[in-house]
Amino acid sequence: MPCNSCGSRSLIRDDVTGCLVCDSCGAVQKFDNYEAHTGGLNVSQGVFIRVGTTGTGSVLNYKEKKIYEANNLIDDLCFKLNLSSQKVRDIKSMINDVTEGDYGQGDWFPVLIGACAYIVVRLENKTVLSMAEIGNLIDCNVYELGRMITRVLDHLDLKLPEFDLVVSFEKVVRGLFNFGRIDGEKFERMKGQGVFLIQCMIKWCLTTGRQPSPIVAAVLVLVAELNGVEDVGIEDVARDLHAAVATCKLRYKELLEKLVEIAQELPWGKDITVKNVLKNAPFVLRYMEMKSMEKRGEERRNLDCGGFDLGEVISRCLRRDDLEHCVEDDSRYFAVENASGLNEMVVDDVDRLQLSHECLSMVYDKFLTEGGSGKLAAETGGLHSKRSKWDIELFATDWWSGKSELSKKLFLKEILEKNVGVDPMPPSFVNGRVAVEKRRAKIDAAKHRIGRIMHPWNPDSGDGKVIALLQDSHTKKRKRKTPAKGTKLKTPAIRIDWEDFVIETLLLHQVKEEEIESGHYNTLLDLHVFNSGTM
């Protein structure tokens, strides 16, 4: 062999070390002292490699090094998630069961740690961690994390309890306002109002199948606006909760729409819209709170005016020359016999009052402009010199008592038994029924088109009804010019899309109309068209 240094072939073996040495340059030849085993365990051993010692170094021992680094990664992620030592041990035990003691390395292992951390926390019925928070920490997509959670649950045969929105909201409120940003009384009031609204949304089925973080963000923003807490924008809250801003705005809009629906029960409810519902939200929440405190079958004998003297409000609004704006017959309803005003009138008497819309509108407008009760303004310090004499501000303590059971965490059965003024159908059920009606109209239209083609000599008398039925869903609303006299009106053209062609195909293959109404087109095509044996 030539020398590794000079290329000379004058190599000799040293008597002391046993290594080959170049006689020309004196360089020691590397990797020449290995003696392989050829006869079992009792024969001569190599110089560097011995029996039973392969891989015992800190670099070559792969399995022990892998487990050591995996434990360090688990400790680091659990520390960032602020988990206790007991939860860390539970997470390590779960990972050990899933991987059968091998742990692992790579991009998938942090996802497994996050999934096990989420499962351990949820199994204790404590919703202090969200998938969005864990995914943001380990730089993982929420859907990928959800798939890993499902695989771990299936492997260990576990089932998670229901996600607790109330605990999640309390954690978010405590995290945002725990630095002395608001006083303790306002904090407890905001927390009670938020819990009340969240449990109302649970009753209205607005949380069913929805991500929890956008719901918490929408309620938090609304409660902050009602209590006058500034700098709480929906974008900032969505960023703190790692939620999509568009989804948070959509949940916020749905909550406002539901408040508008409840506000229709108020005397001025027809004037409340999504744009001005925030100004009337205190009255709406006060109404919801009073309705939730009523027991089923209990009749309210006295008229509860929600914290202010309704008789004094009406008397001030109708004082001096204001009565001339009302109808003459309406004025007698405001002439009360005692100083307590309408507060002593029973509900039946109030329900029998036949007031005109003009008078009620005038009373309400007068109340908004002048503020209401002078006694309430004196107690709350709401009078301002720059405003009119009776101009006041409504504070949260005036319209919120916090005595409702919905302000505290309740079980689902107890939530559903409460009455908050409206008991709507689930949105998914309503949308499903609307979709079925649209598909029913498409089926009828497809049957008429097939009938006209197969029997052109038989005029169909129902085409006009079908056209009128589908015109709103297929054509855009356009301003039409008034046709001149003698001009023949043209039948509006109906746009046919891919769904109409699929429905026609299914009808031609004699599929039942009830099955088509379900909307499972791909399944029906596979069963009746592609596997029918006719193609």
URPE-V661631 format. One line per field, one symbol per residue. ss: DSSP state (h for helix, s for strand, l for the rest). phi: phi as a letter, one per 20 degrees, with the letter a starting at -180 (. if undefined). psi: psi as a letter, one per 40 degrees, with the letter a starting at -180 (. if undefined). Layout:
ss: ???
phi: ???
psi: ???
//
This chain:
ss: llllllllllsssllllllssslllllslllllllllllllllllllllllllllllllllhhhhhhhhhhhhhhhhhhhllllhhhhhhhhhhhhhhhlllllllhhhhhhhhhhhhhhhhhlllllllhhhhhhhhlllhhhhhhhhhhhhhhhllllllllhhhhhhhhhhhhlllllllhhhhhhhhhhhhhhhhhhhhllllllllhhhhhhhhhhhhhhhlllllllhhhhhhhhlllhhhhhhhhhhhhhhhhhhhlllllhhhlllllhhhhhhhhhhhhhhhhhllllllllslllllllhhhhhhhhllhhhhhhllhhhhhhhllllllhhhhlshhhhhlllllhhhhhhhhhhhhhhlllhhhhhhhlllllllllllllllhhhhlllllhhhllllhhhhhhlllllllllhhhhhhhhhhhhhhhhhhhhhhhhhhhhllllllllhhhhhhhhhhhhlllllllllllllllllllllllhhhhhhhhhhhllllhhhhhlllhhhhhhhhhhlllll
phi: .fffednfdedceffeenefcffedmfeeelcdecffccoeeefeffddcfndfneffeeffffffffffffffffffffelefffffffffffffffelnelrcofffffffffffffffffelcedcdfffffffelcfffffffffffffffeldcefffefffffffffffecddmfcfffffffffffffffffffffemfdfmdffffffffffffffffdmeelcefffffffeldfffffffffffffffffffffffgdffeecffdfffdggffffffffffefefneeeedeeemoceffffffffdfmefffeefffefffeeeedffmffeeffffffefdeffffffffffffffenofffffffemefcffdffdfcceeffedcdmeffffcfcffffffefddobcefggfffffffffffffffffffffffffffcfedfeedfffffffeffeddefcfdfffffneefefffdfddfffffffffffemefffffffnefffffffddfdened
psi: iiiedeeieghihhdddeihhhddeehhhifeehhiheeadeiiiiddhiheeheeiddegdddddddddddddddddddefiiddddddddddddddefeebiiadddddddddddddddddefhgeiidddddddefiiddddddddddddddefihiiihhddddddddddddfeffdiiddddddddddddddddddddefeeheihdddddddddddddddefhifgidddddddefihddddddddddddddddddeeeidfdeehaddedddeddddddddddddeiihehhhdihhefeihddddddddeibeddeeiidedddeegidieeaedehidddddehgiidddddddddddddedbhddddddefehhdeaidfhiihidedehdeeideeihiidddddeihfdigiihddddddddddddddddddddddddddddgdehhheedddddddeddediihihhihiihehhhihhhhhhadddddddddddefiiddddddegdddddddecdeeee.
//
